[in-house]
Amino acid sequence: MVNIVQVGLGPLGVRAVEEFLERGMGRIVAVVDPAHAGRKLSECISAPAPELVISGSLSEVQDWSAI
């Protein structure tokens, strides 16, 4: 299983996350986008999403060992 950090949730980033999750390609362990910081990932995409809060910068990512 692949663990990823998604950086950016513009149109391309949203589509990439949705495809990744819908295809069961792995696990998203963190999402970074200053425009959506503090929101839940599930509020920003249409696919079922893990309970992640979007960080505003890479320095806010808490668990680098999960990647």
CORBELBEL-V7751 format. One record per pair of residues at least 24 apart in sequence whose ideal C-beta (glycine too) atoms are under 8 Angstrom apart, sorted by the first residue. I is the first residue (numbers start at 1). J is the second residue. Records with the same first field share a line. If there is no record, write none. Layout:
I: J, J
//
This chain:
1: 26, 27
2: 26, 27
3: 27, 28, 29, 66, 67
4: 28, 29, 67
5: 29, 30, 31, 32, 58, 61, 67
6: 30, 31, 32
7: 31, 32, 33, 58
8: 32, 33
9: 33, 35, 36, 44, 45, 54
14: 44, 45
17: 41, 45, 47, 49
18: 45, 46, 47
21: 45, 47, 48, 49
22: 47
28: 52
29: 63, 66, 67
30: 55, 61, 62, 63, 66, 67
31: 55
32: 56, 57, 58, 60, 61
//
